Amino acid sequence: MTGGALALSQVPRDAQALCELTLAHGSRSFALASRLLPQEMRRRAAVLYAFCRTVDDDVDLAPAGEHEARLAALVARVRSVYRGEGQAEPIWDAFAELVRDIELPREYPEELLLGMAMDVHGARYATLDELLLYCHRVAGVVGLMMCHVFGVERDSALRNAAHLGIAMQLTNVCRDVAEDWRLGRLYVPGSLLEGHELGSPNALPLELCPAPSREALSRAVRELLHVADDFYASAEQGFGALPARSALGVRAARHVYREIGSELCRRDCDVLAGRSVVPMRRKAVLVAQSLLESLWELPRRTRRSTYRAPSVLARFPEDILPLATPLPLSGASPCLLSPPL
């Protein structure tokens, strides 16, 4: 996630307004996509984002030595929500109401906290499979929770939703290598570095690592972006199971987020070239593209009207992996340096 905690002076009394302000403050890309959603779905999505943002900040911004205690307190608090106990803080109160409204399984927010525990414990990733577990916990389950927010026509779309979250988190990993290094974290799997040891984050500035190691890191980032593309392609296959307006918003988020990888590839995957961002003009083009794609599929939706909360629980890895044979993406690969549309 991006962004950070709101100052107390910014907090309105109304819980829903606070959730919407948290979304607007925390992620421009998600805030833009949320504007395409129907009002009720936008409200629910803002509450879910605010909950995820709040627990993430509560752990990340904890004083040194208090991360474990903060994490344990969050686990206890999630369990109190599912026991139906009252919540004193507005965002937690809004989340508790959302849990009741959309029949959200407790396993999903608990899995999210397990992902945060991996950060607290300083996990390093030797293989891609280990990284995918982390990506699923911190982002794939968000996709699963969003299926409860929107409703789905078929439970099989849960897998596609988790794949979208995983793809977005892989994009985050690639975009934030230098920033994460300064925080003492490295998410790029060692198996992709071709034997080049980067050492421990914080021990040496990334800029001072040997040139061959930095080049191996750029190649690893490019490979991870290709893996992300396979997950983005799978996500595309699930949009038809969402209500049309909801699918439009999710499709726009997918295009904008995938474009972050495209921007990174245009820099030859140089992680020291600064944070990759998508200009607003390009975002507008991608939103228009999403609208055209949604209109194109509209005739196939004429007889679809049954949207409900998923009736099954999707578990990692058995319900999420392995990823099927790579699917064709709409649009070029992010690492093909073709001109933007």
C-alpha positions in Angstrom: 0.0 0.0 0.0 0.9 3.6 -0.4 0.2 6.7 1.7 0.1 6.9 5.4 -1.9 7.7 8.5 -4.1 10.8 8.6 -3.4 13.6 11.1 -6.1 13.8 13.8 -7.1 17.3 12.5 -8.1 15.6 9.3 -10.4 13.1 10.9 -14.2 13.8 10.5 -16.7 12.4 12.9 -18.6 10.4 10.4 -17.0 6.9 10.0 -17.9 6.6 6.3 -16.5 10.0 5.5 -13.3 9.0 7.4 -13.0 5.8 5.3 -13.5 7.7 2.1 -10.9 10.3 3.1 -8.5 7.5 4.0 -8.9 6.1 0.5 -8.4 9.4 -1.2 -5.3 10.2 1.0 -3.8 6.7 0.7 -4.0 5.8 -3.0 -4.7 8.0 -6.0 -5.0 5.0 -8.3 -7.5 3.1 -6.2 -9.4 6.4 -5.4 -9.7 7.0 -9.2 -10.9 3.5 -9.9 -13.4 3.7 -7.0 -15.2 6.7 -8.6 -16.4 4.3 -11.4 -18.2 2.1 -8.9 -21.9 2.3 -7.9 -22.4 4.3 -4.8 -23.0 1.4 -2.4 -20.0 -0.5 -3.8 -17.8 2.6 -3.5 -18.9 3.0 0.1 -18.0 -0.6 0.9 -14.8 -0.6 -1.0 -13.7 2.6 1.0 -14.4 0.9 4.3 -12.4 -2.2 3.3 -9.5 -0.1 2.1 -9.5 2.0 5.2 -9.4 -1.1 7.4 -6.5 -2.5 5.4 -4.7 0.8 5.5 -5.2 1.2 9.2 -3.9 -2.2 10.2 -0.9 -1.8 7.8 0.0 1.6 9.3 -0.5 0.3 12.9 2.2 -2.3 12.3 4.5 -0.3 10.0 4.5 2.9 12.1 4.9 1.2 15.5 7.9 2.3 17.5 10.9 0.0 17.5 10.4 -3.1 19.5 6.6 -2.8 19.6 5.7 -4.4 16.2 5.0 -7.9 17.7 2.7 -6.4 20.4 0.9 -4.3 17.8 0.4 -7.3 15.6 -1.0 -9.4 18.5 -3.4 -6.6 19.4 -4.7 -6.5 15.9 -5.3 -10.2 15.8 -7.3 -9.9 19.1 -9.2 -7.0 17.7 -10.2 -8.8 14.5 -11.5 -11.6 16.7 -13.5 -9.2 18.8 -15.1 -7.9 15.6 -16.2 -11.4 14.7 -17.6 -12.0 18.2 -19.9 -9.0 17.5 -18.3 -6.8 20.2 -18.6 -3.0 19.8 -15.7 -1.1 18.3 -14.8 2.3 19.8 -12.9 3.7 16.7 -14.8 4.8 13.6 -12.9 2.8 11.0 -13.1 -0.4 13.1 -16.8 0.2 13.7 -17.4 0.7 10.0 -15.4 -2.5 9.3 -17.5 -4.5 11.8 -20.7 -3.3 10.1 -19.2 -4.3 6.7 -18.3 -7.8 8.0 -21.9 -8.3 8.9 -23.3 -6.9 5.7 -21.2 -8.9 3.2 -20.7 -12.1 5.2 -16.9 -11.7 5.2 -15.1 -14.8 6.3 -12.8 -14.2 9.3 -10.0 -16.2 7.6 -9.4 -13.4 5.1 -8.5 -10.6 7.5 -6.5 -13.1 9.6 -4.6 -14.1 6.6 -3.8 -10.4 5.9 -2.3 -10.1 9.4 -0.2 -13.3 8.7 1.3 -11.4 5.8 2.1 -8.5 8.0 3.7 -10.8 10.4 6.1 -11.9 7.6 7.3 -8.3 7.4 7.6 -8.0 11.2 9.7 -11.2 11.3 12.0 -9.9 8.5 11.2 -12.7 6.1 13.5 -13.1 3.1 12.4 -15.0 0.1 14.6 -17.7 -1.4 12.1 -18.7 -4.1 9.3 -17.3 -6.2 6.8 -19.6 -4.4 7.7 -18.1 -1.0 7.2 -14.6 -2.4 3.8 -15.6 -3.9 2.7 -16.7 -0.4 3.5 -13.3 0.9 1.8 -11.6 -2.0 -1.3 -13.6 -1.5 -1.5 -12.9 2.2 -1.1 -9.1 1.9 -3.0 -8.6 -1.4 -4.5 -11.7 -2.8 -6.9 -12.0 0.1 -7.9 -8.3 -0.5 -9.1 -9.5 -3.9 -11.0 -12.3 -2.2 -12.6 -9.8 0.2 -13.6 -7.5 -2.7 -15.6 -10.4 -4.1 -17.7 -10.2 -1.0 -18.0 -6.4 -1.4 -19.2 -6.7 -5.0 -20.8 -10.1 -5.2 -20.0 -12.6 -7.9 -21.9 -14.6 -10.4 -19.8 -17.7 -9.8 -17.4 -18.8 -7.1 -14.6 -19.7 -9.6 -14.0 -16.0 -10.0 -12.4 -16.0 -6.5 -9.2 -17.4 -8.0 -9.1 -14.6 -10.6 -9.6 -12.0 -7.9 -6.8 -13.4 -5.8 -4.6 -13.3 -8.9 -5.3 -9.6 -9.4 -4.2 -8.9 -5.9 -1.0 -11.0 -6.3 -0.2 -9.2 -9.6 -0.6 -5.8 -8.0 1.6 -6.8 -5.1 4.3 -8.1 -7.4 4.1 -4.7 -9.1 4.6 -3.0 -5.8 7.6 -5.2 -5.0 9.2 -4.2 -8.3 8.4 -0.5 -7.9 9.6 -0.2 -4.3 12.9 -2.1 -4.3 15.0 0.9 -3.4 12.5 2.2 -0.8 12.2 -1.2 0.8 15.9 -1.7 0.9 16.2 1.5 3.0 13.7 0.0 5.3 15.7 -3.1 5.7 13.6 -5.3 3.4 14.3 -7.2 0.2 11.4 -9.0 -1.4 13.0 -10.1 -4.7 13.6 -13.9 -4.4 17.2 -15.0 -4.2 16.6 -17.6 -6.9 16.1 -14.8 -9.4 19.4 -13.1 -8.7 21.5 -15.7 -10.5 24.0 -16.2 -7.6 24.6 -12.4 -7.1 24.5 -11.7 -3.4 23.3 -8.2 -2.5 24.0 -8.6 1.2 21.7 -7.4 3.9 19.5 -4.3 3.5 20.7 -1.3 5.5 24.2 -2.8 5.7 25.2 -1.0 2.5 23.3 1.6 0.4 21.9 -0.1 -2.7 23.8 2.4 -4.8 27.1 1.1 -3.5 26.4 -2.6 -4.2 28.6 -4.1 -6.9 27.4 -3.3 -10.5 26.9 -6.9 -11.5 24.6 -7.4 -8.5 22.5 -4.3 -9.4 22.3 -5.6 -13.0 21.1 -8.9 -11.7 18.5 -7.1 -9.6 17.2 -5.3 -12.7 16.9 -8.6 -14.6 15.1 -10.1 -11.6 12.6 -7.2 -11.5 11.9 -7.6 -15.2 11.2 -11.3 -14.7 8.9 -10.6 -11.8 7.0 -8.1 -14.0 6.5 -10.9 -16.5 5.2 -13.2 -13.8 2.8 -10.3 -12.7 1.6 -10.1 -16.3 0.5 -13.8 -16.2 -1.5 -13.0 -13.0 -3.0 -9.9 -14.6 -4.1 -12.0 -17.5 -5.8 -14.5 -15.3 -7.6 -11.6 -13.4 -9.0 -10.4 -16.7 -10.9 -13.8 -17.1 -12.9 -13.1 -13.9 -14.3 -9.7 -14.7 -17.4 -11.2 -16.4 -18.4 -12.7 -13.0 -18.7 -9.2 -11.4 -21.6 -6.7 -11.8 -20.9 -4.5 -14.9 -20.1 -1.3 -13.0 -18.0 -3.0 -10.5 -16.1 -4.8 -13.3 -15.4 -1.4 -14.8 -13.8 0.0 -11.7 -11.7 -3.1 -11.1 -10.6 -3.2 -14.7 -9.5 0.4 -14.5 -7.5 -0.4 -11.3 -5.9 -3.3 -13.1 -4.9 -1.2 -16.1 -3.5 1.7 -14.1 -1.6 -0.6 -11.8 -0.1 -2.7 -14.6 1.0 0.6 -16.2 3.3 1.1 -13.2 5.3 -1.9 -14.4 5.3 -0.5 -17.9 6.8 2.7 -16.6 9.5 0.7 -14.8 10.3 -1.2 -17.9 10.7 2.0 -19.9 13.5 2.8 -17.4 15.1 -0.6 -18.2 14.0 -1.8 -14.7 16.5 0.5 -13.0 15.3 0.4 -9.4 17.5 3.4 -8.6 15.8 5.7 -11.2 13.1 6.9 -8.8 9.6 5.8 -8.0 7.6 4.8 -11.1 4.3 6.7 -11.4 1.6 6.9 -14.0 0.8 10.4 -15.2 -2.8 11.6 -14.8 -3.1 12.0 -18.6 -2.1 8.3 -19.1 -4.5 7.3 -16.3 -7.4 9.0 -18.2 -6.5 7.1 -21.3 -6.5 3.8 -19.4 -9.9 4.6 -17.8 -11.2 5.3 -21.3 -9.8 2.0 -22.5 -11.5 0.2 -19.5 -14.8 1.8 -20.5 -14.5 0.6 -24.1 -13.6 -2.9 -23.0 -16.6 -3.0 -20.6 -18.9 -1.8 -23.3 -17.6 -4.4 -25.7 -18.5 -7.2 -23.2 -21.8 -5.7 -22.3 -23.9 -7.8 -24.8 -22.6 -11.0 -23.1 -24.0 -9.8 -19.8 -27.6 -9.5 -21.0 -28.7 -12.7 -19.3 -26.5 -12.4 -16.2 -28.2 -11.0 -13.1 -27.3 -13.3 -10.2 -24.7 -11.7 -8.0 -24.2 -12.9 -4.4 -21.6 -13.3 -1.7 -19.2 -16.2 -2.5 -20.4 -19.4 -1.0 -16.9 -21.0 -0.6 -13.7 -20.1 1.1 -10.6 -19.8 -1.2 -7.4 -21.1 0.4 -3.8 -20.7 -0.6 -2.2 -22.5 -2.4 -4.7 -25.3 -3.3 -7.4 -22.9 -4.6 -5.1 -20.2 -6.0 -2.1 -22.0 -7.6 -0.7 -23.2 -9.8 -1.3 -20.5 -12.3 -2.6 -21.9 -15.6 -0.7 -21.7 -18.8 0.0 -18.0 -19.4 -3.0 -16.3 -20.9 -2.9 -13.6 -23.6 -3.1 -10.1 -22.2 -5.2 -7.3 -23.7 -2.4 -4.9 -24.8 1.3 -5.4 -25.1 3.6 -6.8 -22.4 4.8 -4.1 -20.0 8.4 -4.8 -20.9 7.9 -4.2 -24.7 8.9 -0.6 -25.2 6.0 0.3 -27.5 4.6 3.8 -27.4 1.8 4.3 -24.9 -1.7 4.2 -26.4 
